[in-house]
Amino acid sequence: MNARPSLLLSAKAVVLVAAVTCGALHAAPPPTNLLHRPAPEFVRNDIAGDRIDLASYRGQLILLTFWATWCAPCQIEMPHFVHWQSDLGSRGLQIIAVSMDDDPAPVLTLTRKRHVNYPVIMGDEQLGTLYGGILGLPVTFLIDRNGSVAAVFKASSGPAAIKARALRLLAQK
């Protein structure tokens, strides 16, 4: 009797059980399921030690971006976000970045080098799950002045699409 088919069947069963178990433990609605729903609230300290309470920004348009120092598209977006915070902050835009890096040291180094002028908090699996499971970076949410998710952008969207939607939302008072 050949043991190989039995071994292969057992290996497939282990993979299937692992996939189902991991999916059940880490299942989260995709970020687009948050559209037109209240943005999940959080309170965290930013990398400068200041308290960031998402609810305290109600009345402003929040650009909440999940990123990492090792993410090339994220680094392409950063100078745009710095510029937008300077130019559009007085019109009600507030950018908040959530670094998904494991270590704050490279985040501090990069944000200083890039002269980031908006709060940066350290994210984790819990915060990512609140926002529908962050798989692939960057993921950017526009949260309207009432606290609802108005738009979700993934890496392939690009800064121009984000800015166009942000300007439309800023025009709504």
Residue, then its C-alpha position, 0 to 999 in steps of 0.5 A: m500500500n502506498a502511503r503517499p496519497s494518504l500523506l498528501l491528503s493529510a497535508k491538504a487537510v492541515v492546510l484547509v483547517a489552518a486557512v479556515t481557522c486563521g480566517a475565522l480568527h482574523a476575519a474583518p469586513p473589507p475597508t469598503n464595507l465601512l463606506h458611509r458608516p461611522a469611522p471606528e474611533f480610537v485614542r492613541n498617542d502619536i510619535a511625539g507623545d501627543r494624545i490623538d482622539l479621532a472624535s476630537y477632529r469631528g467637524q474637519l475632513i480627516l484623511l486617515t492613511f495607513w502606511a509603513t516606512w518600507c512601502a514605496p507607494c506610501q513614501i510617494e504619497m508623503p510629500h503630497f500629504v505634507h503639502w496638502q496639510s499646509d495648504l488645506g488645513s485652514r479649510g478643514l483638512q486634518i491628516i492623520a497617519v497610522s504607521m504599521d511598522d513594528d518599530p517606531a525608530p524608523v518612523l521617527t527618522l523618516t517623518r523627521k527627514r520628510h518634515v511631516n506636519y501632521p500626527v503620526i500614530m503607531g498602528d497594530e493589528q487591532l487598529g487595522t482590524l477596526y478599519g476592515g483589515i489592512l491588507g496591502l499599503p497604503v490604505t487611505f480613508l477620507i472621513d467626512r466632517n460628521g465622522s463617516v467614512a466617505a471614501v476609501f483608497k488603496a495603493s493603486s488609486g494615487p494621490a490625484a484621486i485622493k486630492a480630488r475627492a478631498l477637495r469635493l468633500l471640503a467644498q461641502k460645509 
